[in-house]
């Protein structure tokens, strides 16, 4: 049989509009980027997150014979190629390259595949050389035919969406691997605010949609792709507000072309946009009680984190997640959760093999420090449904404990409206699978948002006699704990108001996201404030709330424990109906 060539990944350089951190791409004392090329003066190493080759991961999920390093260079170089195994390093090859003009130098490194290297990387040494680019490529017999439908769900985020759309279109026009025959983008517009004339082209289809959340939007795009007649082999879900280097599309395509397992799913790592280098998650594990993010907090400029190995994951988030299009026929569509936990549920239901390879990543805003109170409903209700349908072990007393802790935490924070939202989530779960299936998700979401305390601007707060005080805010962040008193008095609820602190202007302050219990201890009124958005709201302690919610939780807990076994079984037994998505439901 004839072998065909396939590019696994290109050597890439930092781009100012994507990621300026050079240490994610190359390490050099004197290298510099100019006109999309790397000018090398001295030694430059590529044992970096985006340019190291994770050989062990590729051997695990791809079928190939030859492996090659191709470099486009001009000048005199010493090329060294290294193999890494358990942090021990071995020089595989060393050679000189002389190129008076731009030349493609090809080095056969196929012998590496027979050794137990986890990673391969190269270095270049030159007095005045230029690296224009290159790639790690392979030869393989009978490459898979791959056709990817990329689904992007958006809701009134024109700035992010148009930026990514522009980057993608420009990228596709300037390379010769991805084309109209193997990739197409479906942009599902839940806000119906995008201009078709600005979006649609030979690569892109715009789908106006009702606001059915991320779950509904992604599923709508999935449905449209499968009914387009284009015979897609794979579906790629991708968030609208990520920062994307389009090379990631090619890297996924290169893996799928040689995939051993047609059921392989390929996940993308999320890197925090706040600093461009901190890993949020490289896949995750859901064990029925909690989610463990793999590699959370790792600085990807550090070599030990680049080379780190993680256990197999059973879930990858939809910020960048590619899976077989055939999942729909075998498993159905994602559950209509609106937002939250939908990606976990679909991974657990369908995925047998998720590959999260080094160097496939997107940047996204940090989740820490964000506040959307109404989402507490979706987190709690959807986790209950998730733990019902995936046949993981039932933890009824754990679920009751979580209910009590979540509600009483909101009571301690004086956020009584969120305590009500959490209780509603449990109540709605107990109404069973039929109620969930026939819920008007858009109407429900509006109700939840309206039940939350409105965030007021500084001007609106002033009209209520409340003024933001930066010094007071900073002091709240540093407020010392009074653990004994807080625990003994349920954070001050059992202390007479005459012993409360005499706060300046009649209120204390707390960070809207990441507030602490002590910020409410012996404070009658508290301004919950988002300093980045300059918005907030004021709450006041209601002493009766402790007893009200305590008695309410007693009844809710008993009800939950009694009904949980039968309700849980109902979700399990009717998963097929819950996984349907009918054309009549499309608007």
Secondary structure per residue as TSV (DSSP state, phi and psi in degrees):
chain	resnum	aa	ss	phi	psi
A	1	X	-	360.0	147.1
A	2	X	-	-81.8	139.7
A	3	X	E	-88.8	144.8
A	4	X	E	-113.4	152.4
A	5	X	E	-91.9	144.9
A	6	X	E	-145.5	129.9
A	7	X	E	-85.7	121.5
A	8	X	E	-77.8	-48.2
A	9	X	E	-163.1	140.7
A	10	X	E	-82.6	153.3
A	11	X	-	-74.5	125.1
A	12	X	-	-121.6	156.2
A	13	X	-	-116.5	159.5
A	14	X	-	-65.1	146.5
A	15	X	B	-125.9	134.5
A	16	X	T	-58.9	-35.2
A	17	X	T	-84.2	-2.2
A	18	X	T	-120.2	-65.5
A	19	X	B	-150.6	118.8
A	20	X	-	-88.0	-1.4
A	21	X	-	-79.8	103.0
A	22	X	G	-64.8	-29.2
A	23	X	G	-66.8	-12.9
A	24	X	G	-81.3	-11.0
A	25	X	T	-119.1	-44.9
A	26	X	-	-154.6	160.6
A	27	X	E	-125.3	119.5
A	28	X	E	-157.5	144.9
A	29	X	S	-80.8	-22.0
A	30	X	S	-139.2	7.5
A	31	X	-	-74.1	151.6
A	32	X	E	-148.9	148.1
A	33	X	E	-96.0	131.7
A	34	X	E	-150.3	127.4
A	35	X	T	51.6	48.9
A	36	X	T	61.1	26.9
A	37	X	E	-136.1	154.0
A	38	X	E	-103.0	117.2
A	39	X	E	-90.2	122.1
A	40	X	E	-109.3	125.6
A	41	X	E	-130.6	95.8
A	42	X	E	109.2	-145.3
A	43	X	E	-105.2	134.5
A	44	X	E	-128.4	130.5
A	45	X	E	-113.7	148.2
A	46	X	-	-120.8	32.7
A	47	X	-	-86.0	59.8
A	48	X	S	-121.5	166.2
A	49	X	T	-56.3	-45.7
A	50	X	T	-88.3	-13.2
A	51	X	T	-122.0	-5.3
A	52	X	S	-70.1	151.0
A	53	X	B	-105.9	111.9
A	54	X	-	-80.0	79.0
A	55	X	H	-56.4	-43.6
A	56	X	H	-59.7	-40.2
A	57	X	H	-68.5	-40.9
A	58	X	H	-67.8	-39.3
A	59	X	H	-64.9	-30.5
A	60	X	H	-71.6	-33.2
A	61	X	H	-117.6	-5.9
A	62	X	B	-123.0	149.2
A	63	X	-	-110.4	112.2
A	64	X	-	-152.4	163.0
A	65	X	S	-108.3	-70.2
A	66	X	E	-84.7	150.7
A	67	X	E	-133.6	132.9
A	68	X	E	-137.0	147.9
A	69	X	E	-110.5	118.3
A	70	X	E	-110.3	131.1
A	71	X	E	-128.6	134.4
A	72	X	E	-99.8	111.7
A	73	X	E	-135.0	163.8
A	74	X	E	-143.8	125.2
A	75	X	E	123.2	-171.7
A	76	X	E	-104.0	130.0
A	77	X	E	-136.0	154.8
A	78	X	E	-110.7	116.5
A	79	X	E	-99.0	128.2
A	80	X	E	-124.1	137.5
A	81	X	E	-118.8	132.9
A	82	X	E	-122.0	147.8
A	83	X	E	-114.2	142.1
A	84	X	E	-120.3	133.5
A	85	X	E	-141.9	116.7
A	86	X	T	51.9	44.0
A	87	X	T	68.3	2.3
A	88	X	E	-90.1	140.7
A	89	X	E	-117.2	141.4
A	90	X	E	-134.6	134.6
A	91	X	E	-78.7	117.6
A	92	X	E	-84.0	-40.2
A	93	X	E	-157.7	146.8
A	94	X	E	-139.8	132.2
A	95	X	E	-154.3	160.6
A	96	X	E	-96.9	142.7
A	97	X	E	-124.5	129.8
A	98	X	E	-122.8	120.1
A	99	X	E	-140.8	109.1
A	100	X	E	-72.9	-32.2
A	101	X	E	-122.1	173.8
A	102	X	E	-59.1	122.6
A	103	X	E	-132.5	144.8
A	104	X	E	-94.7	113.5
A	105	X	E	-100.3	128.6
A	106	X	E	-115.3	125.9
A	107	X	E	-118.3	124.2
A	108	X	E	-81.0	117.4
A	109	X	-	-119.5	29.4
A	110	X	G	-62.3	-29.6
A	111	X	G	-61.4	-23.1
A	112	X	G	-63.1	-27.2
A	113	X	G	-69.9	-17.6
A	114	X	G	-89.4	-4.7
A	115	X	T	-105.8	169.0
A	116	X	T	-95.0	42.8
A	117	X	-	-77.6	139.2
A	118	X	S	-87.7	-33.4
A	119	X	E	-140.2	153.3
A	120	X	E	-127.1	140.5
A	121	X	E	-148.5	170.9
A	122	X	E	-133.4	162.7
A	123	X	E	-133.1	154.0
A	124	X	E	-127.7	136.7
A	125	X	E	-124.6	128.9
A	126	X	E	-158.5	151.8
A	127	X	E	-80.7	-32.4
A	128	X	E	-161.5	65.8
A	129	X	E	-112.3	164.3
A	130	X	E	-127.5	128.4
A	131	X	E	-104.8	115.5
A	132	X	E	-88.2	-21.3
A	133	X	E	156.0	-166.1
A	134	X	E	161.8	-172.7
A	135	X	E	-163.3	159.9
A	136	X	E	-98.5	121.6
A	137	X	E	-131.3	168.5
A	138	X	E	-137.9	168.9
A	139	X	E	-115.6	143.5
A	140	X	E	-153.7	154.6
A	141	X	E	-93.9	138.8
A	142	X	S	55.7	62.8
A	143	X	-	-59.8	144.8
A	144	X	-	-70.4	142.0
A	145	X	-	-79.6	120.0
A	146	X	-	-121.0	134.4
A	147	X	-	-140.8	111.9
A	148	X	E	-105.0	130.9
A	149	X	E	-102.7	118.5
A	150	X	E	-95.6	122.6
A	151	X	E	-107.3	123.2
A	152	X	E	-121.0	122.5
A	153	X	E	-103.6	131.5
A	154	X	E	-137.8	153.5
A	155	X	S	-142.7	99.5
A	156	X	S	53.5	46.4
A	157	X	-	-125.9	55.3
A	158	X	H	-56.3	-40.1
A	159	X	H	-59.5	-49.9
A	160	X	H	-67.2	-46.2
A	161	X	H	-63.0	-46.7
A	162	X	H	-67.1	-34.5
A	163	X	H	-62.3	-49.4
A	164	X	H	-66.1	-38.8
A	165	X	H	-60.8	-43.3
A	166	X	H	-63.8	-44.4
A	167	X	H	-61.0	-43.9
A	168	X	H	-65.1	-46.8
A	169	X	H	-62.5	-42.5
A	170	X	H	-63.5	-42.2
A	171	X	H	-62.4	-47.3
A	172	X	H	-63.8	-31.1
A	173	X	H	-76.0	-16.6
A	174	X	T	-115.0	24.2
A	175	X	-	-145.3	166.5
A	176	X	S	-122.1	22.5
A	177	X	S	-108.1	-55.3
A	178	X	S	-82.9	131.7
A	179	X	-	-150.8	-174.6
A	180	X	T	-62.1	-19.0
A	181	X	T	-88.4	-10.9
A	182	X	T	-134.1	2.1
A	183	X	E	-155.9	139.5
A	184	X	E	-149.0	146.5
A	185	X	E	-110.6	131.7
A	186	X	E	-114.6	113.8
A	187	X	E	-101.6	112.6
A	188	X	E	-94.3	114.6
A	189	X	E	-99.5	93.1
A	190	X	T	-68.9	-17.7
A	191	X	T	-97.4	-8.8
A	192	X	-	53.1	43.2
A	193	X	-	-116.1	-5.6
A	194	X	S	-86.6	145.3
A	195	X	-	-86.7	119.3
A	196	X	H	-56.6	-36.3
A	197	X	H	-67.0	-25.9
A	198	X	H	-85.6	-19.7
A	199	X	H	-103.9	-48.4
A	200	X	-	-76.3	136.4
A	201	X	B	-156.9	-166.7
A	202	X	T	-66.2	-17.6
A	203	X	T	-101.3	-13.4
A	204	X	E	-134.4	137.0
A	205	X	E	-121.8	130.5
A	206	X	E	-97.0	132.7
A	207	X	E	-124.3	100.3
A	208	X	E	-63.8	139.3
A	209	X	-	-146.5	152.5
A	210	X	-	-68.0	161.9
A	211	X	-	-77.5	88.6
A	212	X	-	-103.8	18.1
A	213	X	H	74.5	-176.3
A	214	X	H	-62.8	-42.8
A	215	X	H	-58.3	-50.2
A	216	X	H	-68.4	-38.5
A	217	X	H	-66.5	-47.8
A	218	X	H	-62.3	-41.4
A	219	X	H	-65.7	-38.8
A	220	X	H	-60.0	-45.8
A	221	X	H	-63.4	-40.4
A	222	X	H	-58.6	-47.8
A	223	X	H	-60.8	-47.2
A	224	X	H	-62.5	-39.7
A	225	X	H	-63.1	-45.0
A	226	X	H	-67.7	-25.3
A	227	X	T	-103.4	16.4
A	228	X	T	-85.7	-14.5
A	229	X	T	80.5	9.8
A	230	X	S	-95.1	2.8
A	231	X	-	52.9	56.6
A	232	X	-	-69.9	140.2
A	233	X	S	-93.3	-26.0
A	234	X	E	-142.4	150.3
A	235	X	E	-117.5	131.7
A	236	X	E	-117.2	111.5
A	237	X	E	-85.0	134.4
A	238	X	E	-146.0	130.9
A	239	X	E	-65.1	154.0
A	240	X	S	-82.8	-20.4
A	241	X	S	-108.6	20.0
A	242	X	-	-81.9	163.3
A	243	X	B	-101.8	121.2
A	244	X	-	-117.7	129.3
A	245	X	-	-91.7	117.5
A	246	X	T	-63.9	-12.2
A	247	X	H	-56.4	-27.6
A	248	X	H	-61.8	-32.8
A	249	X	H	-63.4	-43.3
A	250	X	H	-67.8	-36.8
A	251	X	H	-65.6	-40.1
A	252	X	H	-65.5	-44.0
A	253	X	H	-59.0	-43.4
A	254	X	H	-63.3	-36.5
A	255	X	H	-67.8	-47.0
A	256	X	H	-64.8	-31.4
A	257	X	H	-61.1	-29.3
A	258	X	T	-115.9	11.0
A	259	X	B	-60.2	132.3
A	260	X	S	-69.5	-37.6
A	261	X	-	-109.4	117.8
A	262	X	T	-66.4	-15.1
A	263	X	T	-93.5	9.5
A	264	X	-	-64.2	133.7
A	265	X	E	-109.5	141.8
A	266	X	E	-118.4	121.2
A	267	X	E	-104.8	156.0
A	268	X	-	-111.0	139.8
A	269	X	E	-71.7	147.7
A	270	X	E	-103.9	129.1
A	271	X	E	-111.4	139.5
A	272	X	E	-70.3	130.5
A	273	X	T	-72.4	-18.6
A	274	X	T	-63.8	-33.7
A	275	X	T	-131.7	-3.8
A	276	X	S	73.0	-4.0
A	277	X	-	-127.9	-14.8
A	278	X	B	-88.6	124.6
A	279	X	E	-76.6	130.4
A	280	X	E	-89.2	-44.5
A	281	X	E	-165.2	130.7
A	282	X	S	-115.7	67.4
A	283	X	S	82.9	166.6
A	284	X	E	-152.0	167.5
A	285	X	E	-125.1	124.0
A	286	X	E	-105.2	123.5
A	287	X	-	-109.0	12.2
A	288	X	S	98.4	-18.4
A	289	X	S	-120.1	-41.0
A	290	X	-	-149.5	164.2
A	291	X	E	-104.2	131.0
A	292	X	E	-111.0	114.2
A	293	X	E	-81.4	123.5
A	294	X	T	-78.3	131.9
A	295	X	T	73.3	16.7
A	296	X	T	-61.2	130.4
A	297	X	T	86.9	-1.4
A	298	X	-	-71.2	133.6
A	299	X	B	-83.2	111.1
A	300	X	T	-80.1	3.0
A	301	X	T	-85.3	-11.9
A	302	X	S	-90.7	133.0
A	303	X	H	-59.6	-39.8
A	304	X	H	-64.6	-29.3
A	305	X	H	-79.6	-31.8
A	306	X	H	-63.4	-38.5
A	307	X	S	-90.2	-5.6
A	308	X	-	-61.0	144.6
A	309	X	-	-114.0	141.8
A	310	X	-	-118.7	157.0
A	311	X	-	-66.5	163.7
A	312	X	-	-61.6	139.2
A	313	X	-	-98.2	162.4
A	314	X	S	-118.6	12.9
A	315	X	B	-160.4	142.7
A	316	X	-	-138.0	138.7
A	317	X	-	-70.6	161.8
A	318	X	T	-85.9	12.5
A	319	X	T	-64.3	-27.6
A	320	X	E	-166.5	100.9
A	321	X	E	-148.4	118.7
A	322	X	E	-112.7	130.0
A	323	X	E	-142.8	164.8
A	324	X	E	-65.4	137.6
A	325	X	T	-64.6	-24.0
A	326	X	T	-70.5	-7.4
A	327	X	H	-58.3	-35.1
A	328	X	H	-61.6	-44.4
A	329	X	H	-64.9	-38.1
A	330	X	H	-83.3	-37.8
A	331	X	H	-121.3	-13.2
A	332	X	-	92.5	-173.8
A	333	X	S	-90.4	167.1
A	334	X	-	-60.1	151.1
A	335	X	-	-69.5	147.2
A	336	X	-	-85.6	75.0
A	337	X	-	-82.3	-9.9
A	338	X	S	74.7	-70.3
A	339	X	S	-145.1	162.2
A	340	X	S	75.2	127.3
A	341	X	S	71.4	-5.5
A	342	X	H	-64.1	-39.4
A	343	X	H	-69.3	-35.2
A	344	X	H	-64.8	-49.0
A	345	X	H	-59.6	-44.4
A	346	X	H	-69.6	-36.0
A	347	X	H	-63.2	-47.8
A	348	X	H	-64.1	-34.5
A	349	X	H	-74.1	-38.2
A	350	X	H	-110.5	-37.1
A	351	X	-	-78.2	131.2
A	352	X	S	-105.9	-24.5
A	353	X	-	-149.7	107.2
A	354	X	E	-110.8	121.7
A	355	X	E	-104.1	121.0
A	356	X	-	-114.9	92.0
A	357	X	-	-88.1	145.7
A	358	X	T	-56.4	140.2
A	359	X	T	87.8	4.3
A	360	X	-	-115.1	105.4
A	361	X	E	-155.2	159.2
A	362	X	E	-131.3	162.3
A	363	X	E	-105.2	141.5
A	364	X	E	-147.8	149.6
A	365	X	-	-55.7	144.4
A	366	X	-	-59.9	145.4
A	367	X	S	-84.4	-26.8
A	368	X	T	-64.9	141.1
A	369	X	T	85.4	2.5
A	370	X	-	-96.9	145.4
A	371	X	-	-132.4	118.4
A	372	X	-	-139.6	91.1
A	373	X	T	-56.1	-39.6
A	374	X	T	-63.1	-20.4
A	375	X	H	-68.3	-16.3
A	376	X	H	-56.8	-34.5
A	377	X	H	-61.7	-51.4
A	378	X	H	-65.9	-38.9
A	379	X	H	-60.2	-48.2
A	380	X	H	-73.4	-48.9
A	381	X	H	-62.3	-45.4
A	382	X	H	-70.8	-32.2
A	383	X	H	-64.2	-38.6
A	384	X	H	-64.0	-42.6
A	385	X	H	-67.6	-41.9
A	386	X	H	-55.9	-47.4
A	387	X	H	-74.2	-10.9
A	388	X	H	-86.2	-47.5
A	389	X	H	-81.0	-20.9
A	390	X	T	-93.2	7.0
A	391	X	-	63.3	18.1
A	392	X	-	-72.0	166.3
A	393	X	-	-58.0	138.2
A	394	X	-	-77.6	138.1
A	395	X	-	-128.1	69.6
A	396	X	H	-60.9	-42.1
A	397	X	H	-71.3	-31.3
A	398	X	H	-64.8	-40.7
A	399	X	H	-65.5	-38.5
A	400	X	H	-66.5	-42.9
A	401	X	H	-59.3	-41.4
A	402	X	H	-64.4	-41.5
A	403	X	H	-57.9	-50.0
A	404	X	H	-62.3	-45.8
A	405	X	H	-63.9	-43.1
A	406	X	H	-65.2	-44.3
A	407	X	H	-67.2	-47.0
A	408	X	H	-69.9	-25.7
A	409	X	H	-64.2	-43.4
A	410	X	H	-68.0	-33.7
A	411	X	H	-63.6	-44.5
A	412	X	H	-62.6	-31.4
A	413	X	T	-85.4	3.9
A	414	X	T	62.8	17.9
A	415	X	-	-99.0	72.4
A	416	X	H	-67.3	-29.0
A	417	X	H	-65.5	-31.5
A	418	X	H	-76.6	-31.0
A	419	X	H	-60.7	-41.3
A	420	X	H	-65.9	-38.0
A	421	X	H	-65.1	-41.9
A	422	X	H	-63.1	-44.3
A	423	X	H	-62.1	-39.7
A	424	X	H	-62.7	-37.2
A	425	X	H	-59.6	-44.8
A	426	X	H	-67.3	-41.3
A	427	X	H	-61.6	-43.8
A	428	X	H	-67.5	-36.1
A	429	X	H	-59.9	-44.5
A	430	X	H	-68.5	-14.9
A	431	X	T	-70.6	-13.5
A	432	X	-	95.8	175.2
A	433	X	H	-66.1	-34.0
A	434	X	H	-67.7	-40.7
A	435	X	H	-62.4	-42.4
A	436	X	H	-61.9	-45.9
A	437	X	H	-62.3	-36.8
A	438	X	T	-99.6	12.2
A	439	X	-	-68.6	134.6
A	440	X	-	-80.2	99.3
A	441	X	H	-65.5	-36.0
A	442	X	H	-67.7	-43.8
A	443	X	H	-63.1	-43.7
A	444	X	H	-59.9	-43.6
A	445	X	H	-63.5	-39.3
A	446	X	H	-64.0	-41.6
A	447	X	H	-61.1	-44.8
A	448	X	H	-63.6	-43.5
A	449	X	H	-65.9	-38.4
A	450	X	H	-70.5	-22.8
A	451	X	T	-82.3	-7.8
A	452	X	S	-89.7	153.4
A	453	X	-	-66.4	132.1
A	454	X	-	-72.4	137.3
A	455	X	-	-80.5	125.0
A	456	X	E	-102.5	143.9
A	457	X	E	-70.8	168.5
A	458	X	H	-57.3	-39.6
A	459	X	H	-65.7	-41.7
A	460	X	H	-67.2	-37.0
A	461	X	H	-64.5	-39.9
A	462	X	H	-61.0	-37.2
A	463	X	H	-65.2	-20.9
A	464	X	T	-94.9	6.4
A	465	X	T	79.2	20.4
A	466	X	-	-115.8	127.0
A	467	X	-	-121.8	130.4
A	468	X	-	-67.0	132.8
A	469	X	-	-125.2	109.6
A	470	X	H	-61.3	-39.8
A	471	X	H	-64.4	-42.6
A	472	X	H	-64.2	-40.1
A	473	X	H	-62.3	-46.8
A	474	X	H	-63.5	-38.6
A	475	X	H	-65.5	-34.8
A	476	X	H	-64.3	-36.6
A	477	X	H	-64.9	-27.7
A	478	X	T	-105.1	8.8
A	479	X	-	-60.4	125.6
A	480	X	-	-72.3	147.6
A	481	X	-	-74.9	153.8
A	482	X	-	-128.0	68.2
A	483	X	H	-54.9	-47.2
A	484	X	H	-61.4	-49.1
A	485	X	H	-65.8	-39.9
A	486	X	H	-63.5	-44.4
A	487	X	H	-69.7	-43.6
A	488	X	H	-66.8	-29.5
A	489	X	T	-114.3	18.9
A	490	X	T	44.6	62.4
A	491	X	T	55.8	34.1
A	492	X	T	99.6	-3.0
A	493	X	T	-66.0	-26.4
A	494	X	T	-97.3	9.0
A	495	X	S	-98.6	131.0
A	496	X	-	-57.3	144.1
A	497	X	G	-61.8	-22.8
A	498	X	G	-66.4	-16.9
A	499	X	G	-99.7	7.1
A	500	X	S	-72.7	159.0
A	501	X	-	-68.5	144.2
A	502	X	-	-89.8	87.9
A	503	X	-	-73.6	140.5
A	504	X	G	-59.0	133.8
A	505	X	G	66.4	5.5
A	506	X	G	86.7	9.8
A	507	X	-	-151.9	154.1
A	508	X	E	-101.0	-176.5
A	509	X	E	-134.0	154.2
A	510	X	E	-149.5	147.5
A	511	X	E	-66.5	134.3
A	512	X	S	-59.2	-45.7
A	513	X	S	-108.0	135.6
A	514	X	S	81.0	23.0
A	515	X	-	-69.2	163.6
A	516	X	-	-118.0	153.7
A	517	X	G	-56.2	-37.4
A	518	X	G	-65.0	-23.1
A	519	X	G	-64.1	-13.3
A	520	X	G	-116.2	-1.9
A	521	X	T	-73.9	116.6
A	522	X	T	61.0	32.0
A	523	X	-	-118.9	123.9
A	524	X	S	-74.4	-43.6
A	525	X	E	-125.8	143.2
A	526	X	E	-137.2	133.0
A	527	X	E	-90.5	114.7
A	528	X	E	-88.0	117.7
A	529	X	E	-130.5	135.5
A	530	X	E	-101.5	104.5
A	531	X	T	-71.3	-24.4
A	532	X	T	-75.4	-35.0
A	533	X	T	-97.7	-9.4
A	534	X	T	56.2	50.0
A	535	X	E	-139.5	157.0
A	536	X	E	-173.1	-177.8
A	537	X	E	-148.4	160.5
A	538	X	E	-110.1	137.1
A	539	X	E	-121.8	159.7
A	540	X	E	-131.4	136.0
A	541	X	-	-64.9	132.9
A	542	X	-	-116.3	107.6
A	543	X	T	-61.3	-31.1
A	544	X	H	-70.1	-17.2
A	545	X	H	-62.1	-35.5
A	546	X	H	-59.2	-47.7
A	547	X	H	-73.7	-37.0
A	548	X	H	-57.8	-51.5
A	549	X	H	-75.7	-27.9
A	550	X	H	-63.2	-48.8
A	551	X	H	-67.9	-37.7
A	552	X	H	-62.3	-43.2
A	553	X	H	-66.9	-32.6
A	554	X	H	-60.0	-47.8
A	555	X	H	-68.0	-41.9
A	556	X	H	-64.5	-36.8
A	557	X	H	-66.4	-44.9
A	558	X	H	-62.3	-45.6
A	559	X	H	-59.5	-43.5
A	560	X	H	-62.8	-47.5
A	561	X	H	-62.7	-33.6
A	562	X	H	-73.1	-45.3
A	563	X	H	-87.9	-21.5
A	564	X	H	-53.9	-48.8
A	565	X	H	-57.0	-45.4
A	566	X	H	-73.3	-38.3
A	567	X	H	-65.9	-42.7
A	568	X	H	-59.6	-44.4
A	569	X	H	-64.4	-34.4
A	570	X	H	-61.8	-44.5
A	571	X	H	-62.7	-42.7
A	572	X	H	-61.2	-47.8
A	573	X	H	-72.3	-17.6
A	574	X	T	-118.0	27.1
A	575	X	H	-60.0	-36.8
A	576	X	H	-60.1	-45.3
A	577	X	H	-65.3	-37.8
A	578	X	H	-69.6	-20.4
A	579	X	T	-95.0	5.8
A	580	X	-	-82.2	152.2
A	581	X	-	-144.6	104.6
A	582	X	-	-97.3	147.5
A	583	X	G	-55.8	-30.3
A	584	X	G	-67.8	-14.9
A	585	X	G	-88.5	-4.1
A	586	X	-	-87.8	134.7
A	587	X	-	-120.3	360.0
